[in-house]
Amino acid sequence: MTTPLLTLMTTLPDRDSARQLAQKLVGEQLAACVNILPGVESIYFWQGKIEQSDEVLLLIKVPEAGYEAVQQRLKTLHPYQVPELIALPVVKALPEYVQWAHEMTRPPTRSDI
């Protein structure tokens, strides 16, 4: 039986940095798929004031067991001082997609955590 899938969300400042991060995560087999959604407007509180930024949203599909490895890698690759990383459980999914996602990612190792 395979472990559940997660959809991770993170935002980046531009399409180039989003594409680079997506390619690294998929290329290193930490994520099965990453969707790049441009045109996100974010409003947030940072360093004592309200900020507004145009950003790019990534939706990262990863087996639940691989979350820690993605988190560690994201912390080293992400351009933001405090990157957003939110994990949403995939409650229902096409079984063939879940199987494919697990086949496309490598099992986490102790060095990933």
VMD Tcl script that draws the C-alpha trace (Angstrom):
set ca {
  {0.00 0.00 0.00}
  {1.33 3.43 -0.89}
  {1.41 6.38 1.47}
  {-0.93 9.31 0.85}
  {-0.10 12.22 -1.40}
  {0.30 15.85 -0.43}
  {-0.05 18.99 -2.47}
  {2.46 21.54 -1.24}
  {2.08 25.25 -1.94}
  {4.82 27.85 -2.10}
  {5.08 31.25 -3.73}
  {8.05 32.75 -5.55}
  {8.82 36.26 -6.76}
  {8.88 35.49 -10.51}
  {8.40 32.82 -13.14}
  {12.13 32.15 -13.62}
  {12.76 31.35 -9.96}
  {9.55 29.28 -9.87}
  {10.64 27.29 -12.92}
  {14.13 26.74 -11.48}
  {12.74 25.45 -8.17}
  {10.20 23.22 -9.93}
  {12.87 21.73 -12.19}
  {15.16 21.03 -9.21}
  {12.44 19.31 -7.19}
  {11.30 17.14 -10.10}
  {14.86 16.56 -11.36}
  {15.97 15.37 -7.92}
  {12.88 13.11 -7.76}
  {11.59 14.88 -4.66}
  {8.33 15.79 -6.42}
  {6.36 13.93 -9.06}
  {4.89 17.06 -10.61}
  {4.94 20.81 -10.05}
  {2.35 23.19 -11.48}
  {3.37 26.81 -12.01}
  {0.53 29.31 -11.63}
  {1.54 32.90 -12.47}
  {-0.48 35.97 -11.65}
  {-0.95 35.56 -7.90}
  {-1.30 38.76 -5.90}
  {-0.27 38.35 -2.26}
  {-1.03 40.73 0.58}
  {0.78 39.97 3.82}
  {2.25 41.46 6.97}
  {6.07 41.61 6.95}
  {8.52 43.49 9.15}
  {5.90 45.71 10.71}
  {3.89 46.70 7.65}
  {1.40 45.40 5.11}
  {3.07 44.39 1.84}
  {1.70 43.58 -1.62}
  {3.56 41.44 -4.16}
  {2.90 39.84 -7.50}
  {4.03 36.25 -7.14}
  {3.99 32.85 -8.81}
  {2.35 29.93 -7.00}
  {3.75 26.41 -7.17}
  {1.60 23.34 -6.52}
  {4.00 20.51 -5.69}
  {2.77 16.88 -5.68}
  {4.74 14.67 -3.31}
  {4.16 11.46 -1.35}
  {3.56 12.27 2.31}
  {6.72 10.38 3.27}
  {8.76 12.80 1.14}
  {7.58 16.01 2.83}
  {10.63 16.49 5.07}
  {13.04 16.08 2.15}
  {11.16 18.69 0.11}
  {11.04 21.04 3.10}
  {14.80 20.80 3.63}
  {15.57 21.30 -0.06}
  {13.15 24.20 -0.36}
  {14.85 25.97 2.55}
  {18.18 25.85 0.70}
  {16.84 26.79 -2.76}
  {14.09 29.32 -2.04}
  {14.97 33.03 -2.49}
  {12.75 34.24 0.38}
  {14.04 34.59 3.94}
  {10.91 32.84 5.23}
  {9.36 30.85 2.38}
  {5.75 29.77 2.47}
  {5.37 25.99 2.53}
  {1.89 24.66 3.20}
  {0.96 20.99 2.85}
  {-2.57 19.96 1.93}
  {-3.56 16.31 2.11}
  {-4.92 14.78 -1.08}
  {-8.15 13.25 0.18}
  {-9.20 11.56 -3.06}
  {-7.23 10.92 -6.24}
  {-7.23 8.63 -9.23}
  {-5.39 5.50 -7.99}
  {-3.27 5.37 -11.14}
  {-2.12 8.96 -10.54}
  {-1.18 8.16 -6.94}
  {0.80 5.12 -8.09}
  {2.54 7.19 -10.79}
  {3.45 9.92 -8.27}
  {5.06 7.35 -6.00}
  {6.96 5.78 -8.90}
  {8.30 9.19 -10.02}
  {9.74 10.10 -6.61}
  {12.56 8.44 -4.72}
  {12.00 7.17 -1.20}
  {13.37 9.58 1.42}
  {16.68 8.70 3.05}
  {18.00 9.58 6.49}
  {20.09 12.38 4.98}
  {16.90 13.98 3.59}
  {15.40 14.50 7.03}
}
mol new
graphics top color blue
foreach p $ca { graphics top sphere $p radius 0.5 }
foreach p [lrange $ca 0 end-1] q [lrange $ca 1 end] { graphics top cylinder $p $q radius 0.2 }
display resetview
